[in-house]
């Protein structure tokens, strides 16, 4: 379902404002009613006291006097009544009902002729004065105040809606800029978005998009590099295969044919090894870190020894596993760590001459460190080449016919992902590769 954020915000804001206005209006009504009551009650009390002052001079014979109305629309809603101390009415406005005698200095509500009156009673030694007014006056004043307030608020509502619409639209300009910039990109244009003055709420979105572009760019670069590497590295063994197959086809002697087939078999093994390493490196580039689990390195290395024993037996190499460690559990990825140590042990076997020896050892070192070393009786690696051997397709001066130059590159990449330290040491009769892992306490 597609909806407009702009319209939704407009409706939500107007609805919220309407609710707030309703609460405020009710509060204004309550406060106004209270203040009007206070003001009018004070006015009644003041009028009664003024009348008391006046009648002391004007009323002598206690005669009853009635006043005529002057025609103001509120006049018939106002009233006063003056009695003598004996209860005789001395002065009374025309619209005044006969209020009951209430307690002195008090306010009371009185209903007469379907009208509700507010009455104040003031009693002295000589007179009893009552002033009153109908609630109509108070209600009309309150209604006029509320009506005026609501009219102003309602008149402001359309203008407020227009301002909200414009403001929200202006706030969405950054999204429109992002949309425009993304829509112009293609698969070869994965540069990060460069939009300045972004709102704080939109910046996480652009950061996420930029991170996606970076990952896509890396993925495309890895794909291009894999394609270029495969094309470059497979050209030579495939050409060799073709030549050896042509030699085999032209062979007239069984010995010559056998030798050509052996060369073909060797080339196939080298090509297979190269493809496996290329695919492993491509998977490393694509997946990066995988979920971590607890791994028993003794079990993993024991399995590796079993898997690589046939390869060692082909060269009469003594392949063994020794340990003095007490802690073998590390945190990592089973597939990646297996690949790392398989390449190291495989390299040791390949570069160790016949009847040699390859020994894998495990030992603990503080703090919380597991040391795994692979010692072989091979030719070693010259000191000036020890940093170069970790680069792709670098095989050094002691090239092996089945080497692809990718094994140590894969090892180096996995080591960087899992922060495994690797050291190469030339021994008296070979090379020792030492790796340092943090084990789980």
C-alpha positions in Angstrom: 0.0 0.0 0.0 1.4 3.4 -1.1 0.7 6.5 1.0 2.0 10.0 1.1 4.2 10.9 4.2 3.5 14.5 3.4 -0.3 14.1 3.6 0.0 11.8 6.6 2.1 14.3 8.5 -0.4 17.1 7.6 -3.4 15.0 8.9 -1.5 14.0 12.0 -0.3 17.5 12.8 -3.8 19.0 12.2 -5.4 16.3 14.3 -2.9 16.8 17.1 -3.4 20.6 17.0 -7.2 20.1 17.0 -6.9 17.9 20.1 -4.6 20.4 21.8 -7.0 23.2 20.9 -10.0 21.3 22.3 -8.2 20.8 25.6 -7.0 24.4 25.6 -10.5 25.7 24.8 -12.1 23.6 27.6 -9.5 25.0 30.0 -10.1 28.5 28.8 -13.9 28.0 29.2 -13.4 26.7 32.8 -11.0 29.4 33.7 -13.2 32.1 32.1 -16.3 30.8 33.9 -14.4 30.9 37.2 -13.0 34.4 36.7 -16.4 35.8 35.5 -18.1 34.3 38.5 -15.5 36.0 40.8 -15.8 39.3 39.0 -19.6 39.5 38.9 -19.9 38.3 42.5 -17.5 41.1 43.5 -19.6 43.5 41.5 -22.7 42.4 43.3 -21.1 43.0 46.7 -19.8 46.4 45.7 -23.2 47.5 44.4 -24.8 46.5 47.6 -22.4 48.5 49.7 -22.8 51.6 47.3 -26.6 51.3 47.8 -26.2 51.2 51.5 -24.2 54.4 51.5 -26.8 56.1 49.3 -30.0 55.1 51.1 -28.7 56.3 54.5 -29.1 59.8 53.2 -32.0 59.4 50.8 -34.5 57.2 52.5 -36.1 58.9 55.6 -39.7 57.9 55.8 -39.1 54.2 54.8 -41.5 54.6 51.9 -41.5 52.0 49.2 -40.0 53.2 45.9 -40.0 51.5 42.6 -37.7 52.5 39.7 -38.6 52.4 36.0 -36.5 50.6 33.4 -34.4 52.7 31.0 -34.4 50.2 28.2 -30.9 48.6 28.2 -31.1 44.9 27.1 -29.2 43.9 30.3 -31.3 46.1 32.6 -34.1 43.6 33.2 -31.5 41.0 34.1 -30.1 43.1 37.0 -31.9 43.7 40.2 -31.7 45.2 43.7 -34.0 45.1 46.7 -33.8 47.1 49.9 -35.8 46.3 53.0 -36.1 47.9 56.4 -35.1 46.0 59.5 -38.7 45.1 59.9 -38.9 43.5 56.5 -40.7 46.3 54.7 -39.6 46.8 51.1 -38.2 50.4 50.7 -36.6 50.3 47.3 -36.9 47.9 44.4 -36.0 47.7 40.8 -38.8 46.8 38.4 -37.5 43.5 37.3 -36.5 42.4 40.8 -38.3 39.3 42.1 -39.0 39.0 45.8 -35.8 37.4 46.9 -36.0 35.4 50.1 -34.1 36.7 53.0 -30.7 35.0 53.1 -27.9 35.1 55.6 -25.9 38.4 55.6 -22.8 38.8 53.5 -23.5 35.6 51.6 -24.1 34.6 48.0 -27.0 32.3 46.9 -28.6 31.0 43.8 -32.4 31.7 43.4 -34.7 30.5 40.6 -37.7 32.7 39.8 -39.9 32.7 36.7 -37.7 30.2 35.0 -34.6 32.3 35.5 -31.8 31.6 37.7 -30.4 34.5 39.7 -27.2 35.1 41.6 -28.1 37.0 44.8 -25.9 38.8 47.3 -27.4 39.8 50.7 -26.0 42.6 53.0 -27.7 43.3 56.3 -27.1 46.1 58.7 -29.0 47.4 61.8 -31.4 49.4 59.7 -31.5 47.8 56.3 -31.3 44.6 54.4 -29.9 45.1 50.9 -30.0 42.4 48.1 -28.4 42.8 44.7 -28.8 40.2 42.0 -28.3 39.4 38.4 -29.4 36.7 36.1 -27.0 34.0 35.1 -27.8 34.9 31.4 -25.4 37.8 31.6 -22.6 35.6 32.8 -23.3 32.9 30.3 -23.5 35.3 27.4 -20.1 36.8 28.4 -18.5 33.4 28.6 -20.0 32.3 25.3 -18.8 35.4 23.6 -15.2 34.9 24.9 -15.2 31.3 23.8 -16.8 32.1 20.5 -14.2 34.8 19.8 -11.4 32.4 20.8 -12.7 29.5 18.7 -13.4 31.8 15.7 -9.8 33.0 15.8 -8.4 29.5 16.1 -10.7 28.1 13.3 -9.8 31.0 11.0 -6.1 30.3 11.6 -6.5 26.6 10.8 -6.4 26.9 6.9 -3.4 29.1 7.1 -1.7 26.7 9.5 -2.4 23.8 7.2 -0.9 25.7 4.2 2.2 26.5 6.3 2.6 22.9 7.4 2.2 21.6 3.8 4.9 24.0 2.6 7.2 23.3 5.6 6.9 19.5 5.2 7.5 19.8 1.5 10.6 21.9 2.0 11.8 19.4 4.6 11.5 16.6 2.0 13.8 18.3 -0.5 16.8 16.3 0.7 14.9 13.1 0.0 14.2 14.3 -3.5 17.8 15.2 -4.0 18.8 11.7 -2.9 16.3 10.1 -5.2 17.5 12.2 -8.1 21.1 11.3 -7.5 20.5 7.6 -7.1 18.3 7.5 -10.2 21.2 8.8 -12.4 23.6 6.1 -11.2 24.2 2.8 -13.0 26.2 -0.3 -12.2 29.5 1.4 -12.9 28.7 4.5 -10.9 28.8 3.4 -7.3 30.4 6.5 -5.8 29.0 7.6 -2.4 26.3 10.2 -2.3 27.6 13.7 -1.7 24.7 15.8 -0.4 25.4 18.6 2.0 23.2 20.0 4.8 21.3 16.8 5.4 18.8 16.6 8.3 19.8 14.5 11.2 16.8 12.1 10.5 17.9 11.5 6.9 21.7 11.1 7.5 21.4 7.5 8.8 19.6 6.6 5.5 22.3 8.2 3.4 25.0 6.5 5.5 23.4 3.1 5.0 23.1 3.8 1.2 26.7 4.8 1.0 27.8 1.7 2.9 25.8 -0.4 0.5 27.5 1.4 -2.5 30.9 0.7 -0.9 30.1 -3.0 -0.4 28.7 -3.3 -4.0 31.8 -1.6 -5.3 34.0 -4.0 -3.4 31.9 -7.0 -4.6 32.2 -5.8 -8.3 35.9 -5.2 -7.9 36.4 -8.7 -6.4 34.4 -10.1 -9.3 36.5 -8.2 -11.8 39.7 -9.2 -10.1 38.7 -12.9 -9.9 37.8 -12.9 -13.6 41.2 -11.2 -14.5 43.1 -13.6 -12.2 41.4 -16.7 -13.5 41.9 -15.6 -17.1 45.6 -14.8 -16.5 46.5 -17.8 -14.4 44.5 -20.5 -16.3 45.9 -19.4 -19.7 49.4 -21.0 -19.0 48.2 -24.5 -17.7 45.6 -24.8 -20.4 48.1 -24.0 -23.0 50.4 -26.6 -21.5 47.6 -29.1 -21.5 47.0 -28.5 -25.2 50.7 -28.9 -26.0 51.0 -32.1 -24.0 47.8 -33.5 -25.6 49.3 -32.8 -29.0 52.5 -34.5 -28.1 50.5 -37.5 -26.9 48.6 -37.6 -30.1 51.9 -37.6 -32.1 53.7 -40.1 -29.9 54.7 -43.3 -31.7 56.6 -44.9 -28.8 54.8 -46.2 -25.6 57.4 -44.5 -23.4 56.9 -41.1 -25.1 53.1 -41.5 -24.8 53.4 -42.4 -21.1 55.6 -39.4 -20.4 53.2 -37.0 -22.2 50.2 -38.5 -20.2 52.2 -38.0 -17.0 52.7 -34.3 -17.9 49.0 -34.0 -18.7 48.2 -35.5 -15.3 50.5 -33.1 -13.6 49.0 -30.1 -15.5 45.5 -31.2 -14.6 46.5 -31.4 -10.9 48.1 -28.0 -11.0 45.1 -26.5 -12.8 42.7 -28.2 -10.3 44.8 -26.8 -7.4 44.7 -23.3 -9.0 41.0 -23.3 -9.5 40.4 -24.5 -6.0 42.5 -21.7 -4.6 40.9 -19.1 -6.9 37.5 -20.2 -5.7 38.5 -20.1 -2.1 40.0 -16.6 -2.5 36.8 -15.5 -4.3 34.7 -16.8 -1.4 36.9 -15.0 1.1 36.5 -11.7 -0.8 32.7 -12.2 -1.1 31.8 -13.4 2.4 34.3 -11.6 4.6 33.7 -12.6 8.2 31.3 -15.5 9.0 29.5 -16.2 12.2 31.8 -17.1 15.1 31.6 -20.4 17.1 33.7 -22.2 19.6 36.3 -24.4 17.8 38.5 -27.1 19.3 41.7 -26.6 17.4 43.1 -30.0 18.4 40.2 -31.7 16.8 40.4 -29.5 13.7 44.1 -30.1 13.2 43.7 -33.8 13.8 41.2 -33.9 11.0 43.6 -31.9 8.8 46.4 -34.4 9.5 44.1 -37.3 8.5 43.0 -35.4 5.3 46.6 -34.6 4.2 48.2 -37.9 5.2 47.8 -39.4 1.7 49.6 -36.4 0.2 52.4 -36.8 2.7 52.7 -40.5 2.1 53.2 -39.9 -1.6 56.5 -38.2 -0.7 57.3 -40.4 2.3 57.0 -37.4 4.6 56.5 -37.9 8.3 53.4 -35.8 9.1 52.6 -35.5 12.8 50.8 -33.6 15.5 52.3 -32.8 18.9 50.8 -30.8 21.8 51.7 -29.5 25.2 48.7 -27.2 25.4 45.8 -27.5 27.9 43.4 -25.1 26.2 42.4 -25.7 22.6 39.1 -23.8 22.3 39.2 -20.6 20.2 36.5 -18.3 18.8 36.3 -18.2 15.0 34.8 -19.8 11.9 35.4 -23.5 11.3 35.5 -23.2 7.5 38.0 -20.3 7.5 40.4 -21.7 10.1 40.3 -25.1 8.4 41.3 -23.4 5.1 44.0 -21.3 6.8 45.8 -24.3 8.4 45.2 -26.6 5.4 47.1 -24.1 3.2 49.9 -23.8 5.7 50.3 -27.6 6.1 49.8 -28.2 2.4 52.6 -25.7 1.6 54.9 -27.4 4.1 54.3 -30.8 2.5 54.7 -29.4 -1.1 58.0 -27.6 -0.3 59.5 -30.4 1.8 61.6 -32.9 -0.2 61.0 -36.7 0.0 61.6 -38.5 3.2 61.3 -35.2 5.1 59.3 -34.3 8.1 56.3 -31.9 8.8 55.3 -31.4 12.5 52.4 -29.4 13.8 52.7 -28.4 17.4 50.2 -26.7 19.9 51.2 -24.9 23.1 49.7 -22.3 25.4 51.1 -18.9 26.1 49.9 -16.2 28.4 47.7 -14.3 28.3 45.0 -16.6 26.9 47.1 -17.4 23.8 47.3 -20.6 21.7 50.4 -21.0 19.6 50.2 -23.3 16.6 53.4 -23.9 14.7 54.1 -25.8 11.5 57.7 -26.9 11.2 59.0 -28.5 8.0 62.4 -29.7 6.7 62.0 -27.9 3.4 64.0 -25.2 1.7 62.7 -22.3 3.8 62.0 -18.8 2.6 64.7 -16.1 2.2 64.2 -13.3 4.7 63.9 -10.7 1.9 60.9 -12.6 0.4 59.0 -13.4 3.6 56.7 -10.3 3.2 56.3 -10.9 -0.6 55.0 -14.5 -0.3 51.7 -13.3 1.1 50.9 -11.4 -2.1 48.7 -13.0 -4.8 50.4 -15.2 -7.3 53.9 -14.7 -5.8 55.7 -18.0 -5.7 59.3 -16.8 -5.1 62.5 -18.3 -6.4 61.7 -21.8 -5.1 58.7 -22.4 -7.3 56.8 -25.6 -7.0 55.4 -27.2 -10.1 51.9 -27.4 -8.4 52.0 -24.1 -6.6 49.5 -21.4 -7.6 50.9 -18.5 -5.5 47.5 -18.1 -3.8 47.9 -20.3 -0.7 49.6 -17.8 1.5 47.5 -15.0 0.1 44.4 -16.8 1.4 46.2 -17.4 4.7 47.0 -13.8 5.1 43.5 -12.7 4.3 42.0 -15.0 6.9 44.6 -14.0 9.5 43.7 -10.3 9.0 39.9 -11.0 9.3 40.4 -12.9 12.7 43.4 -10.9 13.9 45.7 -13.9 13.9 49.4 -13.1 14.1 51.7 -15.0 11.7 55.5 -15.3 11.9 57.9 -17.0 9.5 61.2 -18.3 10.9 64.0 -20.0 8.9 65.3 -22.9 11.0 68.5 -24.8 10.5 66.8 -27.5 8.4 63.6 -25.8 7.2 60.9 -23.3 7.9 58.7 -22.7 10.9 55.4 -20.9 10.5 54.0 -19.7 13.9 50.4 -18.5 14.4 49.0 -16.9 17.6 45.4 -17.3 18.4 43.4 -16.0 21.5 41.8 -19.0 23.1 38.5 -19.0 25.1 39.3 -19.0 28.9 
